[in-house]
Amino acid sequence: MKETRVVPRAVVPHVNGEAAHGGEAVEAVNVREHEASLQVTGQPAVAGMIGNGERLLLIEGSHQVTVSGSTVLIDGDIVATVAGTIVGAHAIGSLIVIVTSEGFIYLSPSGGTWSVLDPADAVPQLSIGVEISTVSADLDAYTFAAPYSHWAAPLASADTSALARMLRTAWSALHSDALAEGYHTAPMLVRWAVRLLDGTYLWMSDPMRVGDATLANADRVSANVTTTSNSFTGIEATTMAFKRYSLTLDVTRDIGAAWLPLVAGIDLLATDEAELLTASRSLDYRCITRTQGGREYILEMGLSRRNAAAITYQLTTSSWHLIASAPAAPHIQGSDFVAPDRELTLTPAQCAAVGTSMHVDGVVCSTTAGGRLYCCTPGGDVIVSAPGNALVEAHRRTVLGTTPLAITVMPRPLYSNGLGRYPVYVFTDDGIYAIPQDPSGTLGEARLVDRTVIAPDVAPVEGGRAIWFVSRHRHLCRLNATRVEVWQHDVDYRALAWCNAYSELWALPQSGNPVAMMTSGAWSERTVDVAQLYCDALHAVAVSDDGTLLDLERETPATMPVKWCTHPVAIHALLCRAVQRVVWHVKSEGAALELCVTAQRGIMAQNCTVSRIVVDGVIEQPLATAPMTIGARTLRLSLEGTASAGTLLLPTLIYHS
């Protein structure tokens, strides 16, 4: 007597059923593979309720974000009206971000309710002025090294060097004293910025130039020339005037109250003061003779000054420094700005990037990973937010010449294929592009990895260290690094969801019950009323027609309808063999099942029932059929009925000659 062991499996499609491994099913309902057996599933736990006709967008903690028409609701309360098409909804930090084809809607919790953040309300208005004062330094009289017989340039180098040194000493002393007293002595650029709690800047004003009155500090100083009867011997004592200024601030518009919980303060930034003088030690002077009202001899002298273009270039290319800050509060006054308790320097490029933070003309797809928001614009720009902050753009990369259809991120590290550890996958009408991404979020160059085009009506999901999607040709595909594998052909799925608790991919067909595919590739049908599937990193939820939320990650004990039928199990490749008995192994705390064995005996006698066992109640012992004396080449095993969750169908034994 020979023994054939049939290990039960869920559904594995085969064109030729006899090519299937023994135990692979053509039909399976409410079962999942469990080691070398099939286990009856439980009923997904009820996790809440949404309104009839609403579509679930996001689950964030105990809150459900839904949409009905163009109205966005949180826990049934209307919070916003959307213009355009909703692309997605994501929780980033303390905010909920509704991504639409027109841009972003930011929802912030406030006193048990949710309010829409208007970016314009986050921008205060400051009026910056200057208060100018003038100080002076006395310049001592100077005697030329040798008298001059004529008052005309050039002067001796000894005299020009000494006079330049005297001017520079006085100018440096005035400059140092002004800085020590908190004054500014040259033009500079200033701007103000809104700083968020994480230290990033939401907004910066345009640069404003102040202090142009101090350009006069580089002007020449006039001194009368001392003379004798026939020579010019020196200059009389004179004064050097020096302008300095301080900034005045007046807040003309406050930060909106809804933004105060998100904003740390308002920062005042300034460039380095312009250098008015060149590094040259030469003296810039003129020898002047005046004849009006008597003859008068004057020396106009000054240090070598920079031209206006050089000053402007220095200011526009200078780094920016934090010079004052005021904490976020209602009704900020100019007196609230005090010297900062930290040093901060920004490059012009960093300041320019703040001006474009998360400003987009439209969004076609979005996703989240690692606390960052990823989205694609119609032009192919991939935009990545700062971690935990969807208000600020951190990185941007363009996929040229394509139209994005979907975007997803591999959140688990990949260590090969040259894609970095956390690649971003952009599904386009040209194929699948991978953008390398390091842990800091910096994006590399986009790389085409496969020409498969995604079906735009089915969002891809990540699970089981791979990305699952439906192709334009309606195949269920698995993307692993750079390789695309087809797992099911000719599917009619309209939604996918990954269940982490059981490592199952749920798929919702256009009609009929959802199916759950296991990591082995086998799948089974589930008798769950489903109108929508939703999943994120923490949740996998099915939404029924009446709005009930079913948690696919948690199952409750229940008596479930069960059905299972194998492909033909070949006893012999060519000849009939005498089948003597079949022994079923079922473990159940309560079941009402009909166990059938059907046989194929030639072309005219297919699927003839040769054994039927009906059980009702607790099953603990093997179930053997009555002795049989039939000849068969193939057998089918099937069961149908109801069984309690956790019931196990163990390997079945077929004894034959």
Secondary structure, 3 states (H helix, E strand, C coil): CEEEEECCCCECCCCCHHHCCCCCEEEEECEEEECCEEEECCEEEEEEECCCCCEEEEEECCEEEEEECCEEEECCEEEEECCCCEEEEEEECCEEEEEECCEEEEEEEECCEEEEECHHHHCCEEEEEEEEEEEEEEECCEEEEEEECCCCCCCCHHHHHHHHHHHHHHHHHHHHHHHHCCCECCCEEEEEEEEECCCCEEEECCCEEECHHHHHHHCCEEEEEEECCCCEEEECCEEEEEEEEEEEEEEEECCCHHHCCCEEEEEEEEECCCCCECCCCCEEEEEEEECCCCCEEEEEEEECECCHHHHHHHHHHCCEEEEEEEECCCCCCHHHCECCCCCCEECHHHHHHHCCCCCCCCCCEEEEECCEEEEECCCCEEEEEECCEEEEEEEEEECCCCCEEEEEECCCCCCCCCCECCCEEEEECCEEEEECECCCCCECCCEEEECCCECCCCCCEEECCEEEEEECCCCEEEEECCEEEEEECCCCEEEEEEECCCCEEEEEECCCCCEEEECCCCEEECCCCCCEEEECCCCEEEECCCCEEEEEEEEECCEEEEEEEECCEECCCCCCEEEEEEEEEEEEEEEEEEEEEEEECCCCCCCEEEEEEEEEEEECCCEECCCCCEEECEEEEEEEEEEECCCEEEEEEEEEC
